[in-house]
Amino acid sequence: MTHPEKLAGLGPKSLHMLQAIGIESTSAFLAADVYLLYAQLKARFPVTSLNMLYAMIGAQENRHWTSVKQERRTEILLKLDQMGLAPRKKA
């Protein structure tokens, strides 16, 4: 991916995962819907955690992923539930 330094909070592994689903540039990442990216990542890499979604939102908004998690967790989980991607608690 070109210019990854503009994507604070996403390390080499995350960038590699994004490349694997066709995100080849910072501008492509910034223009993408992070929820759709997360869905693609979950399909390709089933162990993708919610932290990746928080990090992608943080990278797009130039915020630390933990502040995204703290401030928007409920909103994010509701959106994922609507998409059928909400994490399920183990019984």
Kinemage of the C-alpha trace (Angstrom):
@kinemage 1
@onewidth
@group {chain A} dominant
@subgroup {mainchain}
@vectorlist {calphas} color= white
{ca met a 1} P 0.000 0.000 0.000
{ca thr a 2} L 1.329 3.443 -0.851
{ca his a 3} L 1.857 6.073 1.839
{ca pro a 4} L 0.938 3.882 4.834
{ca glu a 5} L 2.430 6.486 7.166
{ca lys a 6} L -0.827 8.417 6.690
{ca leu a 7} L -2.731 5.545 8.282
{ca ala a 8} L -1.838 5.857 11.935
{ca gly a 9} L -2.846 2.845 13.969
{ca leu a 10} L -2.545 0.315 11.153
{ca gly a 11} L 0.607 -1.751 11.283
{ca pro a 12} L 2.285 -3.893 8.620
{ca lys a 13} L 0.018 -6.905 9.231
{ca ser a 14} L -3.133 -4.793 8.924
{ca leu a 15} L -1.845 -3.140 5.758
{ca his a 16} L -1.010 -6.557 4.305
{ca met a 17} L -4.533 -7.766 5.069
{ca leu a 18} L -6.004 -4.702 3.363
{ca gln a 19} L -3.827 -5.302 0.316
{ca ala a 20} L -5.090 -8.877 0.197
{ca ile a 21} L -8.644 -7.574 -0.305
{ca gly a 22} L -7.621 -5.088 -2.981
{ca ile a 23} L -6.863 -1.903 -1.064
{ca glu a 24} L -3.665 -0.754 -2.740
{ca ser a 25} L -3.443 2.886 -1.737
{ca thr a 26} L -4.151 5.244 1.103
{ca ser a 27} L -6.663 7.120 -1.031
{ca ala a 28} L -8.538 3.874 -1.785
{ca phe a 29} L -8.640 3.086 1.930
{ca leu a 30} L -9.819 6.552 2.899
{ca ala a 31} L -12.600 6.431 0.276
{ca ala a 32} L -13.817 2.977 1.340
{ca asp a 33} L -16.659 2.090 3.695
{ca val a 34} L -14.864 0.584 6.692
{ca tyr a 35} L -17.800 -1.694 7.472
{ca leu a 36} L -17.617 -3.226 4.004
{ca leu a 37} L -13.855 -3.573 4.364
{ca tyr a 38} L -14.383 -5.311 7.698
{ca ala a 39} L -16.902 -7.696 6.095
{ca gln a 40} L -14.387 -8.517 3.353
{ca leu a 41} L -11.617 -9.014 5.899
{ca lys a 42} L -13.804 -11.318 8.021
{ca ala a 43} L -14.616 -13.372 4.918
{ca arg a 44} L -10.945 -13.637 3.920
{ca phe a 45} L -9.441 -13.765 7.415
{ca pro a 46} L -12.098 -15.141 9.826
{ca val a 47} L -10.021 -14.313 12.907
{ca thr a 48} L -10.180 -10.567 12.144
{ca ser a 49} L -11.078 -8.898 15.423
{ca leu a 50} L -13.209 -5.900 16.238
{ca asn a 51} L -9.992 -4.082 17.049
{ca met a 52} L -9.240 -4.053 13.318
{ca leu a 53} L -12.529 -2.279 12.668
{ca tyr a 54} L -11.829 0.207 15.456
{ca ala a 55} L -8.342 0.781 14.018
{ca met a 56} L -9.675 1.319 10.490
{ca ile a 57} L -12.252 3.837 11.733
{ca gly a 58} L -9.521 5.526 13.751
{ca ala a 59} L -7.222 5.662 10.729
{ca gln a 60} L -9.947 7.245 8.597
{ca glu a 61} L -10.793 9.763 11.312
{ca asn a 62} L -7.177 10.331 12.434
{ca arg a 63} L -7.988 9.119 15.956
{ca his a 64} L -6.580 6.417 18.193
{ca trp a 65} L -8.505 3.152 17.910
{ca thr a 66} L -9.107 2.964 21.653
{ca ser a 67} L -10.980 6.273 21.647
{ca val a 68} L -13.145 4.942 18.804
{ca lys a 69} L -13.847 1.817 20.856
{ca gln a 70} L -14.688 3.772 24.006
{ca glu a 71} L -16.858 6.401 22.358
{ca arg a 72} L -18.612 4.488 19.576
{ca arg a 73} L -18.662 0.824 20.585
{ca thr a 74} L -22.458 0.545 20.888
{ca glu a 75} L -23.053 2.315 17.567
{ca ile a 76} L -20.505 0.076 15.842
{ca leu a 77} L -21.935 -3.128 17.325
{ca leu a 78} L -25.455 -2.125 16.261
{ca lys a 79} L -24.248 -1.502 12.699
{ca leu a 80} L -22.477 -4.879 12.648
{ca asp a 81} L -25.621 -6.542 13.966
{ca gln a 82} L -27.617 -5.025 11.094
{ca met a 83} L -25.023 -6.460 8.704
{ca gly a 84} L -25.109 -9.879 10.361
{ca leu a 85} L -21.510 -9.486 11.502
{ca ala a 86} L -21.917 -8.783 15.212
{ca pro a 87} L -19.751 -10.968 17.396
{ca arg a 88} L -21.679 -13.659 19.235
{ca lys a 89} L -21.037 -14.574 22.838
{ca lys a 90} L -20.015 -18.162 23.334
{ca ala a 91} L -22.455 -20.240 25.329
